[in-house]
Amino acid sequence: MPAKSTSTPSNVARCLHRTAAGRQCRSLADDPSSGLCQHHAVQVSVKIDFREELTQNALGFQRSQGVNNSLSVLYKLLAEGSISPRRASVLAYISSLLLRTLPAIDYDNRHFGVDDDEAEARDEEVEDNNEEADEETSDESAESPAAQAVPPGKEPLPATAKEFADAVLSRKPG
């Protein structure tokens, strides 16, 4: 009876793909350059960038309709099997966070009326004013404090120290 060989043929390479548990694929590698079998080579080449589809009608994610448009495309991709459920759930969670911030953005826009272009112009104006203020005396800047926004449901502070003291002293405990 001939002796059995205990060594594996070295010229036949197995697929280099490993599972999450660390096991190596048992199929033979079809492509020596990638070291993957046909099944895993297809999986690697199928990775598609869905950014354009998801953001096409998203309106910059600044309106709820834009987030809704993106979510509907995400739903279609998931139903087609084009995107993994895990990736879809992460994107859906991010969309829910975006939706939660939209009321705060609307509040800021209503009360502060600032968009990105206006913010840049205002920042430049503030820098110019700061340079001019450094040249002026500090007495003038102490007399005119900057106006601050008052949160909803609150009243602004009195304009002078005397009015503030009167308001505090006349306040009823309770």
C-alpha positions as CSV (number, residue, x, y, z in Angstrom):
1,M,0.0,0.0,0.0
2,P,1.5,3.3,-1.0
3,A,2.1,6.0,1.7
4,K,-0.3,8.9,1.9
5,S,1.1,12.3,1.5
6,T,0.5,14.6,4.4
7,S,1.5,17.8,2.6
8,T,-0.9,19.9,0.6
9,P,-0.1,20.8,-2.9
10,S,1.8,24.1,-2.8
11,N,0.9,25.2,-6.3
12,V,-2.8,25.2,-5.6
13,A,-3.7,28.4,-3.5
14,R,-6.8,28.8,-1.5
15,C,-8.9,32.0,-1.5
16,L,-7.4,34.6,0.9
17,H,-10.8,35.8,2.1
18,R,-11.4,35.3,5.8
19,T,-14.7,35.3,7.7
20,A,-15.4,37.5,10.7
21,A,-14.5,34.4,12.8
22,G,-11.1,34.2,11.1
23,R,-11.7,31.1,9.0
24,Q,-10.3,31.0,5.5
25,C,-12.4,30.4,2.5
26,R,-12.1,26.8,1.3
27,S,-12.4,27.6,-2.5
28,L,-9.5,27.8,-4.8
29,A,-8.2,31.2,-5.8
30,D,-9.2,31.9,-9.4
31,D,-7.1,35.0,-9.8
32,P,-3.5,34.8,-8.5
33,S,-3.1,38.6,-8.5
34,S,-6.0,39.1,-6.0
35,G,-5.8,35.7,-4.3
36,L,-9.6,35.5,-4.2
37,C,-12.1,32.9,-5.5
38,Q,-14.7,33.9,-8.1
39,H,-17.4,34.5,-5.4
40,H,-15.3,36.8,-3.2
41,A,-13.7,38.6,-6.2
42,V,-17.2,39.6,-7.3
43,Q,-18.1,40.9,-3.8
44,V,-15.0,43.1,-3.8
45,S,-15.7,44.5,-7.2
46,V,-19.4,45.2,-6.5
47,K,-18.7,48.0,-3.9
48,I,-20.6,50.9,-5.3
49,D,-20.6,54.5,-4.2
50,F,-24.3,55.5,-3.5
51,R,-23.4,59.1,-2.5
52,E,-24.7,60.6,-5.8
53,E,-28.0,58.7,-5.6
54,L,-28.6,59.5,-1.9
55,T,-27.8,63.2,-2.2
56,Q,-29.3,64.0,-5.6
57,N,-32.6,65.5,-4.3
58,A,-31.5,65.9,-0.6
59,L,-31.6,69.8,-0.8
60,G,-28.4,69.9,1.2
61,F,-30.2,68.1,4.1
62,Q,-31.4,71.5,5.3
63,R,-35.1,70.7,4.8
64,S,-37.2,67.8,6.0
65,Q,-38.2,67.1,2.4
66,G,-34.6,66.7,1.4
67,V,-34.0,64.2,4.2
68,N,-37.2,62.4,3.2
69,N,-36.0,62.2,-0.4
70,S,-32.7,60.7,0.7
71,L,-34.5,58.2,2.9
72,S,-36.8,57.0,0.1
73,V,-33.7,56.4,-2.1
74,L,-32.1,54.5,0.8
75,Y,-35.3,52.4,1.1
76,K,-35.2,51.5,-2.6
77,L,-31.5,50.6,-2.4
78,L,-32.2,48.3,0.6
79,A,-35.2,46.7,-1.0
80,E,-33.1,46.0,-4.2
81,G,-30.3,44.5,-2.0
82,S,-27.8,47.0,-3.3
83,I,-26.9,48.2,0.2
84,S,-26.3,46.2,3.3
85,P,-28.9,46.4,6.1
86,R,-26.2,47.5,8.5
87,R,-25.1,50.4,6.3
88,A,-28.7,51.4,5.6
89,S,-29.5,51.4,9.3
90,V,-26.5,53.7,10.0
91,L,-27.5,56.1,7.3
92,A,-31.1,56.1,8.5
93,Y,-29.9,56.9,12.0
94,I,-27.8,59.8,10.7
95,S,-30.9,61.0,8.9
96,S,-32.9,60.9,12.1
97,L,-30.3,63.0,13.7
98,L,-30.4,65.5,10.9
99,L,-34.2,65.7,11.2
100,R,-33.9,66.4,14.9
101,T,-31.6,69.4,14.3
102,L,-33.9,71.0,11.7
103,P,-36.1,72.8,14.3
104,A,-33.0,74.2,15.9
105,I,-31.7,75.5,12.5
106,D,-35.1,77.0,11.8
107,Y,-35.1,78.7,15.2
108,D,-31.6,80.1,14.5
109,N,-32.6,81.4,11.1
110,R,-35.8,83.1,12.5
111,H,-34.1,84.7,15.4
112,F,-30.7,85.4,14.1
113,G,-31.3,85.5,10.4
114,V,-27.9,84.1,9.5
115,D,-26.9,82.0,6.5
116,D,-23.3,81.0,5.6
117,D,-22.6,83.9,3.3
118,E,-24.0,86.4,5.7
119,A,-22.0,84.8,8.5
120,E,-18.7,85.2,6.6
121,A,-19.5,88.9,5.8
122,R,-20.4,89.5,9.5
123,D,-17.2,87.8,10.7
124,E,-15.2,90.1,8.4
125,E,-17.1,93.1,9.6
126,V,-16.6,92.1,13.3
127,E,-12.8,91.8,12.6
128,D,-12.8,95.3,11.0
129,N,-14.7,96.7,13.9
130,N,-12.4,95.1,16.4
131,E,-9.4,96.7,14.8
132,E,-11.1,100.1,14.9
133,A,-12.2,99.6,18.5
134,D,-8.6,98.9,19.5
135,E,-7.8,102.4,18.2
136,E,-10.6,104.0,20.2
137,T,-10.7,104.5,23.9
138,S,-12.0,101.7,26.1
139,D,-14.5,104.1,27.8
140,E,-16.8,104.1,24.8
141,S,-16.9,100.3,24.5
142,A,-17.8,99.9,28.2
143,E,-20.8,102.2,27.8
144,S,-22.3,100.3,24.8
145,P,-22.4,96.6,25.5
146,A,-23.3,94.3,22.6
147,A,-26.9,93.3,22.2
148,Q,-27.6,89.7,23.1
149,A,-30.4,87.5,21.9
150,V,-33.0,86.7,24.6
151,P,-34.2,83.0,24.8
152,P,-37.9,82.4,24.3
153,G,-40.0,82.8,27.4
154,K,-37.4,85.1,29.1
155,E,-37.4,88.9,29.5
156,P,-34.4,91.0,28.6
157,L,-32.3,92.4,31.5
158,P,-32.9,96.0,32.4
159,A,-30.7,98.5,30.4
160,T,-29.1,100.2,33.4
161,A,-27.7,99.1,36.7
162,K,-30.2,101.2,38.6
163,E,-33.1,99.6,36.8
164,F,-31.6,96.2,37.5
165,A,-31.3,96.9,41.2
166,D,-34.8,98.2,41.4
167,A,-36.1,95.1,39.6
168,V,-34.3,92.8,42.0
169,L,-35.3,94.7,45.1
170,S,-38.9,94.9,44.1
171,R,-39.2,91.2,43.2
172,K,-41.5,89.2,45.4
173,P,-40.0,86.0,46.9
174,G,-41.8,83.0,45.9
